[in-house]
């Protein structure tokens, strides 16, 4: 968790993807909050994802992270898009399959 607190993006070691030849990560972004390689999530998105996994609503996510409801909603939509998920539950399921979070 220290890595996340320092702003690093957490990714599984080997995840096949269209921009990851052979499934390996070639380099990290200059800014750890930048999106990296398609489905990679920012530190804030990982925080939101963990709250989604707990079943938190956008309102609860906003309150717990000190952000607006609309910002929380934006993060949830961004997570779903990056993980090619059909909704909140599918986003959590995809993240578990990819090793981005543990339940």
MOLINHU-V506097 format. One record per backbone hydrogen bond with DSSP energy under -0.5 kcal/mol. CO is the residue of the C=O (numbers start at 0). NH is the residue of the N-H. Records with the same first field share a line. If there is no record, write none. Layout:
CO = NH ; NH
This chain:
0 = 4
1 = 5
2 = 7
3 = 6
8 = 10
12 = 14 ; 24
16 = 19
18 = 20
19 = 16 ; 22
20 = 23
22 = 14
23 = 25
29 = 31
30 = 33
35 = 39
36 = 38
41 = 45
42 = 46
43 = 47
44 = 48
45 = 49
46 = 50
47 = 51
48 = 52
49 = 53
50 = 55
51 = 54
56 = 60
57 = 61
58 = 62
59 = 63
60 = 64
61 = 65 ; 66
67 = 71
68 = 72
69 = 73
70 = 74
71 = 75
72 = 76
73 = 77
74 = 78
75 = 79
76 = 80
77 = 81
78 = 82
79 = 84
80 = 83
86 = 90
87 = 91
88 = 92
89 = 93
90 = 94
91 = 95
92 = 96
93 = 97
94 = 98 ; 99 ; 100
95 = 98
